Amino acid sequence: MVLRKSLLATSILVATLGLTACGGSSSGGNDSNKGDNGTKTPTNSAPTAITLTAQAQIHENVAGQVIGTLAATDADSGETFTFATADERFEIDANSLKLKSSAVLDFETESQVSVNVTVTDSANNTFSQAVTFDVTDAKDYDFRNAQSGKSSVSYSGQIARHVLIKELYNYIGGDLATDAQTMTADLLLAKLMLFYKMSDAEYEENAGNVAVTFTANAKQVTLADISGSHKDLSGKIAGNDATGQHKNWNDGTSFEGWEGLTTNTPEGLMNALFAQLVERVQQTTVLTPNGKEIETRYVTADGVDLKQLTQKFLYGAVAFSQGTDDYLDNATAGKGLLTSNVLGEKAYSDLEHQWDEGFGYFGAARNYASYRDEEVAGKGGREDWQGQNDFNADGKIDLNAEYNFGNSTNAAKRDLGSNGATDYSKEAFDAFYAGRKLISDNAGTELTADQLTALKGYAVAATTAWEKSISATVVHYINDSIADLEEMKAGTYDADKFVTLAKHWSEMKGFALNLQFNPESAFNVAANAGKFAQMHTLMGNKPVVGAEADMTAYIAQLKQARDILQQVYNFDSEVVANW
C-alpha cells in the first residue's frame, strides 16, 4: 500500500539572510598589486552569496533527510567551494545540506528553519550566510498549547494499561510455567493479579518491578516510568467504571457471549480465565482429544488458548470499552465529549484530555499516518518502522508516542488482507486527528452546538472504523479456524496442529466478545437485535474437536457466524473470503 501521509501544503522558501562577507581583498593603485614585470596580479574575490536549492518537501519527524543542494556565487570563474555549518543538527556531504541521523525537525515548534552556512573558496576566502527553508507539517497527533507552545497531548494512563496487557500476555506465555514449579496456586493467582488488579499501595510498591519486555530500547524501562500514579486493568474493565457506560455490565444479563460463568460480568470472565490458567499450568499431562500430549501450558484439553483469549478480551473489555463508551461518547454530563474546553493550569483542557485518552486506547503511534500498513503490522517496509519508529531520533522508543499497540496494529493487518478494499487504519486516524484539531483550534472556549455535533461525527467515524477492524479480525480468525478444522477432521492431527487451532479459535472468540462494548455498534441497530448472542451461540465456549461429522457441523456453524458479521457490517463477500 502507498504511504498514507496527508500533508499540509507548504511551499519551499529559499531565502538569504544576514549577508556577511568574510575575507577576500580589494584592488588598489599601489605597487603591491604588481608583479615583477610591472603588470597587475589579479585579485581572487571572496564569494558573495550562497543559495540553497531545497527539496520539494522537507518533512518533520524524518531524521537524516537531504534538505537540498548548496551553491555559491563568486566573481572568479572556475572556482571550487567548500561548505560548512556549525549548526549541530546538520551536516554537509559534498554540496548537500542534510539533517544528521540523530536530528529531526518539528513543524509545531519551528515551521521555518534558518541554517548558517559558511563557504570557502580555493583562495581560502570565506563568506557566511543563513539559508532558510520551510518545514512540511506531517499529519501527526501533535498539538500544542497556543500560549505556552508546550504539547497539549497526554494519555500516559492508557499506555500504562496497554503495557500491562502486553506484559500479562508475556508472563502467561513465559514465566508462569516456571513459577508453577515452585509456587502454590494462591501465589500463582496473586502473580497473575499483579498485572490486572492493584491497590494504590500495591502499585506504588510494584510498578517499578513490572519491566517492559516486549520491545528493546524503550525509553520507559518499567511501568512506573510510564505512569507514577495508580493504574490497573480491573478498575477500567467494563462494569467497574463508576459512570458513563451504556449498559450495566454487572447486572448478570447485559454481558453476553460466554455461557456458564459463576458471575456473568466482564470481570467474572477474567476471574474464570485466571482460575483456569492456574489449574492448567499445574497439570502435568494434558492430552488432545486424539491422545497427543499438549506441551503448551496455557492451552487446555478443550482447545482454548488462555493466553490469547485473555489478551484479546482485554483489548475490548478495557481498551475498546473505555475508548468508545467513556471518552468518545456524549451520553454523560461532565464526561467524554461533554467536558469543558476551557484551559486551566494544565497545558490541555479537559475535553482535549478526554479525546486524547480515547485515542490512547486505540493504541496508535502519534505519527501513525506516516506508516505503511505493512510497517504497522511488522510485515515489511522500512526496517526502522516495524511497529515502532523513533521519530524524534533520540535513540529510544517512547512508548507514549512512538509505539503501535493493540487494535491499531490489527486495523493495519486487516487493511493489508483486504488488498486495498478497506482502509480502516486511515479512517480511524483521520477522524481522531480531525476531532482533536477541532478541539485544539478552539481550546480556551466552549464548543458551539454545531461544533459539538461535528465532534460527535468524528468520534463515531473513529469508533466505527475501529469496530470494523475488530469485526474484520474476527472474520480473519474464523477463516483460520475453519482451515484448521478442515485439516484436522480426519483425526490424524498432531498436538501442534491442535495448539494452532486453539490459538486461532481463542483470538476469534476474544475479539468477538469485544463487539458488545461500543454504544454505537452496528449490533445495536434494531434490525440486528439478537444477532450478537446468536453469533456467540454458534461459536460456543470452545472449538468442537472430535468425530468428523461433529467437526463438519461445527465448521458450518462458524460459517454462519461469519455470515452474520458480513451482513451486520456490510462486508464485501470477496474481502471476507480473503481475510
C-alpha positions as CSV (number, residue, x, y, z in Angstrom):
1,M,0.0,0.0,0.0
2,V,1.3,3.5,-0.7
3,L,2.4,5.7,2.1
4,R,-0.7,7.1,3.9
5,K,0.5,10.6,4.7
6,S,-1.8,13.6,4.4
7,L,0.4,16.6,4.4
8,L,-0.5,20.2,5.0
9,A,0.5,22.0,1.9
10,T,3.6,24.3,2.3
11,S,5.8,25.9,-0.2
12,I,9.6,25.7,-0.1
13,L,11.2,29.0,0.6
14,V,14.8,29.6,0.0
15,A,15.9,32.9,1.4
16,T,19.1,34.8,2.1
17,L,19.5,36.4,5.5
18,G,22.3,38.4,7.0
19,L,24.7,38.5,4.1
20,T,28.2,38.9,5.5
21,A,31.4,38.7,3.5
22,C,34.3,37.4,5.5
23,G,37.6,37.5,3.6
24,G,38.6,38.5,0.1
25,S,40.7,41.6,-0.8
26,S,40.3,44.8,-2.9
27,S,42.5,46.2,-5.6
28,G,44.4,49.4,-5.0
29,G,46.7,51.7,-7.1
30,N,50.0,50.9,-5.3
31,D,52.8,48.7,-6.5
32,S,52.0,45.8,-4.1
33,N,49.4,44.7,-6.7
34,K,52.0,44.5,-9.5
35,G,54.2,41.6,-10.5
36,D,58.0,41.7,-11.3
37,N,57.3,43.0,-14.8
38,G,55.1,45.8,-13.5
39,T,51.7,44.2,-14.5
40,K,48.8,43.8,-12.0
41,T,48.3,40.4,-10.3
42,P,44.6,39.6,-10.4
43,T,42.9,39.5,-7.0
44,N,40.8,36.4,-6.0
45,S,37.5,37.7,-4.8
46,A,35.5,36.3,-2.0
47,P,32.1,34.6,-2.7
48,T,29.2,36.9,-2.5
49,A,26.2,34.7,-2.0
50,I,25.0,31.2,-1.0
51,T,21.9,29.6,-2.4
52,L,20.0,26.5,-1.4
53,T,18.0,24.6,-3.9
54,A,15.7,22.8,-1.5
55,Q,13.8,19.6,-1.9
56,A,10.2,19.9,-2.9
57,Q,9.1,18.9,0.6
58,I,11.2,18.8,3.8
59,H,9.3,16.7,6.3
60,E,9.2,17.0,10.1
61,N,10.0,13.9,12.1
62,V,12.3,12.4,9.4
63,A,15.9,12.1,10.5
64,G,18.8,12.1,8.0
65,Q,16.9,13.7,5.1
66,V,18.6,15.7,2.5
67,I,17.5,19.4,2.7
68,G,18.9,20.5,-0.6
69,T,21.9,21.5,-2.7
70,L,24.2,24.4,-1.8
71,A,25.8,26.7,-4.4
72,A,27.9,29.8,-4.2
73,T,28.2,33.0,-6.3
74,D,31.7,34.2,-7.0
75,A,33.1,36.7,-9.5
76,D,36.0,34.3,-10.3
77,S,35.4,31.7,-12.9
78,G,36.3,28.1,-12.3
79,E,36.2,28.3,-8.5
80,T,35.8,25.4,-6.2
81,F,33.9,25.7,-2.9
82,T,33.8,24.0,0.4
83,F,30.7,24.4,2.6
84,A,30.4,24.1,6.4
85,T,27.9,24.8,9.1
86,A,28.2,25.0,12.9
87,D,24.5,24.1,13.4
88,E,24.7,20.8,15.2
89,R,21.5,19.4,13.7
90,F,23.0,19.5,10.1
91,E,25.9,18.1,8.2
92,I,27.2,18.8,4.6
93,D,28.0,16.0,2.3
94,A,29.7,17.3,-0.8
95,N,27.4,20.2,-1.6
96,S,24.3,18.7,0.0
97,L,22.8,20.1,3.2
98,K,21.5,17.2,5.3
99,L,20.0,16.5,8.7
100,K,22.1,14.3,10.9
101,S,20.7,10.8,11.6
102,S,20.3,12.0,15.2
103,A,18.2,15.0,14.4
104,V,14.6,15.7,13.2
105,L,12.6,18.8,12.5
106,D,9.4,19.7,14.4
107,F,6.9,21.8,12.5
108,E,5.0,22.7,15.6
109,T,8.0,24.4,17.2
110,E,9.8,25.6,14.0
111,S,7.9,25.8,10.8
112,Q,10.7,27.7,9.1
113,V,14.3,26.9,9.7
114,S,17.4,29.1,9.1
115,V,20.8,27.5,8.9
116,N,24.0,29.5,8.9
117,V,26.4,28.2,6.3
118,T,30.0,29.2,5.5
119,V,31.6,28.8,2.1
120,T,35.3,28.8,1.5
121,D,36.8,29.2,-2.0
122,S,40.1,27.9,-3.4
123,A,42.0,31.0,-2.1
124,N,40.7,30.5,1.4
125,N,38.3,33.4,1.2
126,T,35.2,32.9,3.2
127,F,31.6,34.1,3.2
128,S,28.7,33.3,5.6
129,Q,25.0,33.5,5.1
130,A,21.8,32.0,6.5
131,V,19.8,29.8,4.2
132,T,16.1,29.3,5.1
133,F,13.6,26.7,4.2
134,D,10.1,25.7,5.2
135,V,9.2,22.5,7.0
136,T,6.2,20.5,5.8
137,D,3.7,19.6,8.5
138,A,3.1,15.9,8.8
139,K,-0.4,14.8,9.8
140,D,0.7,13.5,13.2
141,Y,-1.1,13.6,16.5
142,D,0.9,16.5,17.8
143,F,-1.0,19.5,19.2
144,R,0.3,22.5,21.2
145,N,-1.0,24.9,23.8
146,A,-1.3,28.2,21.9
147,Q,0.0,30.2,24.9
148,S,3.0,28.1,26.1
149,G,3.8,26.2,22.9
150,K,4.0,23.0,25.0
151,S,2.4,19.8,23.9
152,S,-1.2,19.5,24.9
153,V,-1.4,15.8,24.3
154,S,-1.4,13.4,27.3
155,Y,-2.6,9.8,27.6
156,S,0.1,8.0,29.7
157,G,-2.5,6.1,31.7
158,Q,-3.8,4.4,28.6
159,I,-0.3,3.4,27.6
160,A,0.3,2.0,31.1
161,R,-2.8,-0.2,30.5
162,H,-1.5,-1.3,27.1
163,V,1.8,-2.2,28.7
164,L,0.0,-4.2,31.5
165,I,-1.9,-6.2,28.8
166,K,1.2,-7.0,26.9
167,E,3.2,-7.9,30.0
168,L,0.4,-10.1,31.3
169,Y,0.4,-11.9,27.9
170,N,4.2,-12.3,28.1
171,Y,4.0,-13.6,31.6
172,I,1.4,-16.2,30.7
173,G,3.5,-17.3,27.8
174,G,6.7,-17.5,29.7
175,D,7.5,-17.3,33.4
176,L,4.1,-18.6,34.6
177,A,5.0,-22.2,33.8
178,T,8.4,-21.7,35.6
179,D,6.8,-20.2,38.6
180,A,4.3,-23.1,38.7
181,Q,7.2,-25.4,39.7
182,T,7.7,-23.6,43.0
183,M,4.6,-21.6,43.8
184,T,1.3,-22.6,45.2
185,A,-2.0,-22.0,43.4
186,D,-2.7,-18.9,45.6
187,L,0.8,-17.4,44.9
188,L,0.3,-18.0,41.1
189,L,-3.0,-16.3,41.1
190,A,-1.5,-13.4,43.1
191,K,1.3,-13.1,40.5
192,L,-1.3,-13.0,37.6
193,M,-3.3,-10.4,39.5
194,L,-0.3,-8.2,39.8
195,F,-0.8,-7.4,36.1
196,Y,-4.5,-7.0,36.5
197,K,-5.7,-5.6,39.8
198,M,-3.6,-3.5,42.2
199,S,-4.4,-1.1,45.0
200,D,-2.8,2.3,45.3
201,A,-0.3,0.9,47.8
202,E,0.4,-2.2,45.7
203,Y,1.0,0.0,42.6
204,E,3.5,2.2,44.5
205,E,5.3,-0.9,45.7
206,N,5.3,-3.0,42.4
207,A,5.1,-0.7,39.4
208,G,8.8,-0.3,39.4
209,N,9.2,-4.0,39.2
210,V,7.0,-4.5,36.2
211,A,9.6,-4.4,33.5
212,V,8.9,-3.5,29.8
213,T,10.0,-6.7,28.0
214,F,8.1,-6.5,24.7
215,T,10.4,-4.1,22.9
216,A,14.1,-3.3,23.1
217,N,15.5,0.1,23.7
218,A,12.3,1.6,25.2
219,K,12.6,5.0,26.8
220,Q,10.4,3.7,29.7
221,V,12.0,0.7,31.4
222,T,9.2,-0.1,33.9
223,L,5.6,0.6,34.4
224,A,6.4,3.3,36.9
225,D,8.3,5.1,34.2
226,I,5.1,5.4,32.2
227,S,2.8,6.4,35.0
228,G,3.7,7.4,38.5
229,S,0.1,7.2,39.7
230,H,-2.0,4.1,40.2
231,K,-3.1,2.3,37.0
232,D,-4.5,-1.1,36.6
233,L,-6.9,-3.1,34.3
234,S,-9.6,-4.1,36.7
235,G,-10.6,-0.5,37.6
236,K,-11.3,0.2,33.9
237,I,-12.8,-3.1,32.7
238,A,-16.4,-2.7,31.5
239,G,-18.7,-2.6,34.6
240,N,-16.1,-1.3,37.0
241,D,-16.1,2.4,35.9
242,A,-18.4,4.3,38.1
243,T,-20.3,6.3,35.4
244,G,-20.7,6.6,31.7
245,Q,-21.3,3.1,30.4
246,H,-24.2,2.4,28.1
247,K,-25.1,-0.9,29.9
248,N,-25.0,-2.2,33.4
249,W,-22.4,-4.8,32.8
250,N,-22.7,-6.1,36.3
251,D,-26.4,-6.9,36.3
252,G,-25.9,-10.5,35.4
253,T,-27.6,-10.3,32.0
254,S,-26.1,-7.4,30.0
255,F,-22.8,-9.2,29.4
256,E,-23.2,-11.7,26.6
257,G,-21.1,-14.3,24.8
258,W,-19.7,-16.7,27.5
259,E,-22.1,-19.3,28.9
260,G,-21.8,-20.8,32.3
261,L,-20.0,-18.1,34.3
262,T,-20.5,-18.1,38.0
263,T,-20.5,-14.3,37.8
264,N,-21.8,-13.2,34.4
265,T,-19.8,-10.0,34.1
266,P,-16.6,-9.0,32.2
267,E,-14.6,-9.2,35.4
268,G,-16.3,-12.5,36.1
269,L,-14.9,-13.9,32.9
270,M,-11.4,-12.6,33.8
271,N,-11.5,-14.3,37.1
272,A,-12.6,-17.5,35.4
273,L,-9.7,-17.3,32.9
274,F,-7.2,-16.7,35.7
275,A,-8.5,-19.7,37.6
276,Q,-8.2,-21.9,34.5
277,L,-4.7,-20.7,33.9
278,V,-3.6,-21.6,37.5
279,E,-5.3,-25.0,37.2
280,R,-3.9,-25.7,33.7
281,V,-0.3,-24.7,34.4
282,Q,-0.1,-27.0,37.4
283,Q,-1.3,-30.0,35.4
284,T,1.5,-32.4,34.4
285,T,0.0,-34.2,31.4
286,V,-2.8,-32.9,29.2
287,L,-3.9,-34.7,26.1
288,T,-5.7,-33.7,22.9
289,P,-8.9,-35.5,22.0
290,N,-6.9,-37.9,19.9
291,G,-4.4,-38.7,22.7
292,K,-1.5,-36.4,21.9
293,E,0.3,-34.6,24.7
294,I,-0.1,-30.8,24.8
295,E,3.1,-29.2,25.9
296,T,1.9,-25.6,25.6
297,R,1.0,-24.9,29.3
298,Y,-1.7,-22.3,28.6
299,V,-3.7,-24.4,26.1
300,T,-6.5,-26.6,27.6
301,A,-7.6,-30.0,26.6
302,D,-10.8,-28.3,25.2
303,G,-8.7,-26.4,22.7
304,V,-8.8,-22.9,24.4
305,D,-5.6,-20.8,24.3
306,L,-5.9,-18.9,27.6
307,K,-3.1,-16.5,26.8
308,Q,-4.7,-15.4,23.5
309,L,-8.2,-15.3,24.9
310,T,-7.2,-13.2,27.9
311,Q,-5.3,-10.6,25.8
312,K,-7.9,-10.3,23.1
313,F,-10.7,-10.0,25.6
314,L,-8.9,-7.2,27.5
315,Y,-8.4,-5.3,24.2
316,G,-12.1,-5.0,24.2
317,A,-13.3,-5.0,27.8
318,V,-10.8,-2.4,28.8
319,A,-9.4,-0.5,25.7
320,F,-12.3,-0.6,23.3
321,S,-14.9,-0.2,26.1
322,Q,-13.2,2.8,27.6
323,G,-12.4,4.4,24.3
324,T,-15.9,4.2,22.8
325,D,-18.1,4.2,25.9
326,D,-16.4,6.7,28.1
327,Y,-14.0,9.1,26.4
328,L,-15.6,9.4,22.9
329,D,-19.3,9.3,23.9
330,N,-21.6,12.2,24.7
331,A,-24.1,10.4,26.9
332,T,-22.9,11.5,30.4
333,A,-22.6,15.1,31.6
334,G,-19.1,16.0,32.6
335,K,-17.6,13.0,30.8
336,G,-16.2,12.3,27.4
337,L,-17.4,14.8,24.8
338,L,-19.4,16.8,27.4
339,T,-16.4,18.1,29.3
340,S,-15.1,21.6,29.3
341,N,-12.7,23.0,26.7
342,V,-11.7,25.9,28.9
343,L,-8.0,25.9,29.8
344,G,-6.8,25.9,33.4
345,E,-3.3,25.4,34.9
346,K,-2.5,22.4,32.7
347,A,-1.4,22.6,29.0
348,Y,-4.7,21.0,27.9
349,S,-8.4,21.4,28.5
350,D,-10.5,18.6,30.0
351,L,-12.0,18.0,26.5
352,E,-8.6,17.8,24.9
353,H,-7.5,15.2,27.5
354,Q,-10.7,13.1,27.2
355,W,-10.3,12.9,23.4
356,D,-6.6,12.0,23.9
357,E,-7.5,9.2,26.2
358,G,-9.8,7.8,23.6
359,F,-7.1,8.0,21.0
360,G,-4.6,6.4,23.5
361,Y,-6.8,3.3,23.9
362,F,-6.8,2.9,20.1
363,G,-3.1,2.5,20.5
364,A,-1.7,4.2,17.5
365,A,1.7,6.0,17.5
366,R,1.4,9.7,17.0
367,N,3.0,9.5,13.5
368,Y,0.7,6.6,12.6
369,A,-0.3,8.3,9.3
370,S,3.4,8.1,8.2
371,Y,3.5,4.3,8.4
372,R,2.6,1.9,5.6
373,D,0.2,-0.8,6.7
374,E,2.8,-3.5,6.4
375,E,5.1,-1.5,8.7
376,V,2.4,-1.1,11.4
377,A,1.8,-4.8,11.1
378,G,5.5,-5.6,11.2
379,K,5.3,-7.4,7.9
380,G,7.6,-5.4,5.6
381,G,8.6,-1.9,4.6
382,R,11.3,0.2,6.2
383,E,13.5,-1.5,8.8
384,D,13.1,1.1,11.5
385,W,9.3,1.3,11.1
386,Q,8.3,-2.2,12.2
387,G,5.5,-1.4,14.6
388,Q,7.6,1.4,16.2
389,N,9.6,4.3,15.0
390,D,12.0,6.7,16.8
391,F,10.6,9.8,15.1
392,N,12.3,12.2,17.4
393,A,15.7,10.5,16.8
394,D,16.7,10.4,20.4
395,G,17.8,6.8,20.2
396,K,14.9,5.5,22.3
397,I,11.3,4.3,21.6
398,D,9.0,6.5,23.6
399,L,6.0,4.2,24.5
400,N,3.8,7.3,24.9
401,A,4.3,8.3,21.3
402,E,6.4,6.0,19.1
403,Y,4.9,2.5,19.5
404,N,1.7,1.0,18.0
405,F,-0.4,-1.0,20.4
406,G,-3.4,-3.3,20.3
407,N,-6.2,-2.6,17.9
408,S,-4.2,0.0,15.9
409,T,-2.0,-2.9,14.6
410,N,-5.0,-5.1,13.8
411,A,-6.6,-2.4,11.7
412,A,-3.5,-2.3,9.5
413,K,-3.4,-6.1,9.2
414,R,-7.0,-6.2,8.0
415,D,-6.3,-3.5,5.5
416,L,-3.4,-5.5,4.2
417,G,-5.6,-8.6,3.9
418,S,-8.3,-6.7,2.0
419,N,-5.9,-6.0,-0.9
420,G,-6.8,-2.3,-0.8
421,A,-10.6,-2.7,-0.4
422,T,-10.5,-1.2,3.1
423,D,-8.5,1.4,4.9
424,Y,-9.8,1.3,8.5
425,S,-6.4,2.4,9.9
426,K,-6.6,5.6,7.9
427,E,-10.2,6.2,8.5
428,A,-9.8,5.8,12.3
429,F,-6.7,8.0,12.5
430,D,-8.1,10.7,10.2
431,A,-11.2,11.0,12.4
432,F,-9.1,11.1,15.6
433,Y,-6.9,13.8,14.1
434,A,-9.8,15.9,12.8
435,G,-11.7,15.8,16.0
436,R,-8.6,16.7,18.1
437,K,-7.8,19.6,15.7
438,L,-11.3,20.9,16.1
439,I,-10.9,20.9,19.9
440,S,-7.4,22.3,19.8
441,D,-8.3,25.1,17.4
442,N,-10.9,26.2,19.9
443,A,-9.1,25.4,23.1
444,G,-9.9,28.0,25.8
445,T,-13.6,28.4,24.7
446,E,-16.5,26.0,24.9
447,L,-17.5,24.5,21.6
448,T,-20.7,25.6,20.0
449,A,-23.7,23.3,19.4
450,D,-22.6,22.9,15.7
451,Q,-19.0,22.2,16.7
452,L,-20.2,19.6,19.2
453,T,-22.3,17.9,16.5
454,A,-19.2,17.8,14.2
455,L,-17.1,16.5,17.1
456,K,-19.6,13.7,17.7
457,G,-19.4,12.9,14.0
458,Y,-15.6,12.5,14.1
459,A,-16.0,10.3,17.3
460,V,-18.4,8.0,15.5
461,A,-16.3,7.8,12.4
462,A,-13.2,6.9,14.5
463,T,-15.0,4.2,16.6
464,T,-16.8,2.8,13.6
465,A,-13.5,2.2,11.7
466,W,-12.1,0.8,15.0
467,E,-15.0,-1.6,15.4
468,K,-15.0,-2.7,11.8
469,S,-11.3,-3.5,12.1
470,I,-12.1,-5.7,15.1
471,S,-15.0,-7.4,13.4
472,A,-12.8,-8.0,10.3
473,T,-10.3,-9.6,12.7
474,V,-13.0,-11.9,13.9
475,V,-13.7,-12.9,10.3
476,H,-9.9,-13.5,9.8
477,Y,-9.7,-15.9,12.7
478,I,-13.0,-17.7,11.7
479,N,-11.3,-18.4,8.4
480,D,-8.2,-19.6,10.1
481,S,-10.2,-21.9,12.5
482,I,-12.2,-23.3,9.6
483,A,-9.0,-24.1,7.7
484,D,-7.5,-25.8,10.8
485,L,-10.6,-27.9,11.3
486,E,-10.8,-28.9,7.7
487,E,-7.2,-30.3,8.1
488,M,-8.0,-32.0,11.4
489,K,-11.4,-33.6,10.9
490,A,-10.0,-36.8,9.5
491,G,-8.5,-37.4,13.0
492,T,-4.8,-37.5,12.1
493,Y,-3.7,-34.2,13.5
494,D,-0.8,-33.8,15.9
495,A,-0.5,-31.7,19.1
496,D,1.0,-28.7,17.2
497,K,-2.0,-28.5,14.9
498,F,-4.4,-28.7,17.9
499,V,-2.4,-25.8,19.6
500,T,-2.7,-23.8,16.3
501,L,-6.4,-24.3,16.2
502,A,-6.7,-23.3,19.9
503,K,-4.7,-20.1,19.1
504,H,-6.9,-19.1,16.2
505,W,-10.2,-20.0,17.9
506,S,-9.3,-18.1,21.0
507,E,-8.4,-15.0,19.1
508,M,-11.6,-15.3,17.2
509,K,-13.7,-15.6,20.4
510,G,-11.8,-12.9,22.3
511,F,-12.2,-10.3,19.6
512,A,-15.8,-11.3,19.0
513,L,-16.7,-10.7,22.7
514,N,-15.4,-7.1,22.2
515,L,-18.1,-6.1,19.8
516,Q,-20.7,-5.5,22.5
517,F,-18.8,-2.7,24.2
518,N,-19.4,0.2,21.7
519,P,-22.6,2.1,22.3
520,E,-22.6,3.0,18.6
521,S,-22.1,-0.7,17.5
522,A,-23.8,-1.9,14.3
523,F,-25.1,-4.8,16.5
524,N,-27.2,-2.3,18.4
525,V,-29.2,-1.3,15.4
526,A,-32.8,-2.6,15.8
527,A,-32.6,-4.7,12.6
528,N,-29.6,-6.6,14.2
529,A,-31.2,-7.4,17.5
530,G,-30.3,-10.8,18.9
531,K,-27.6,-11.4,16.3
532,F,-24.7,-10.8,18.7
533,A,-25.9,-13.6,21.0
534,Q,-26.7,-15.8,18.0
535,M,-23.1,-15.4,16.7
536,H,-21.7,-16.5,20.1
537,T,-24.0,-19.4,20.4
538,L,-22.7,-20.6,17.1
539,M,-19.1,-20.1,18.2
540,G,-19.6,-21.7,21.6
541,N,-17.1,-21.7,24.5
542,K,-14.6,-24.0,22.8
543,P,-13.9,-25.4,19.3
544,V,-15.6,-28.7,18.5
545,V,-12.8,-31.3,18.0
546,G,-13.9,-35.0,17.8
547,A,-15.8,-37.1,15.3
548,E,-15.5,-35.9,11.7
549,A,-19.3,-35.4,11.4
550,D,-19.3,-33.2,14.5
551,M,-16.4,-31.1,13.3
552,T,-18.1,-30.7,9.9
553,A,-21.2,-29.5,11.6
554,Y,-19.2,-27.0,13.7
555,I,-17.5,-25.7,10.6
556,A,-20.9,-24.9,9.2
557,Q,-21.7,-23.0,12.4
558,L,-18.6,-20.9,12.1
559,K,-19.6,-20.1,8.5
560,Q,-23.0,-19.0,9.8
561,A,-21.3,-16.7,12.4
562,R,-19.1,-15.3,9.6
563,D,-22.3,-14.6,7.6
564,I,-23.7,-12.7,10.5
565,L,-20.6,-10.4,10.6
566,Q,-20.7,-9.9,6.8
567,Q,-24.4,-8.8,7.0
568,V,-24.1,-6.6,10.1
569,Y,-21.0,-4.8,8.8
570,N,-21.9,-4.9,5.1
571,F,-18.6,-6.5,4.3
572,D,-17.8,-7.4,0.7
573,S,-18.0,-11.2,0.2
574,E,-14.7,-11.4,-1.6
575,V,-12.9,-9.5,1.1
576,V,-14.5,-11.7,3.7
577,A,-13.1,-14.8,1.9
578,N,-9.6,-13.2,1.7
579,W,-9.4,-12.1,5.3
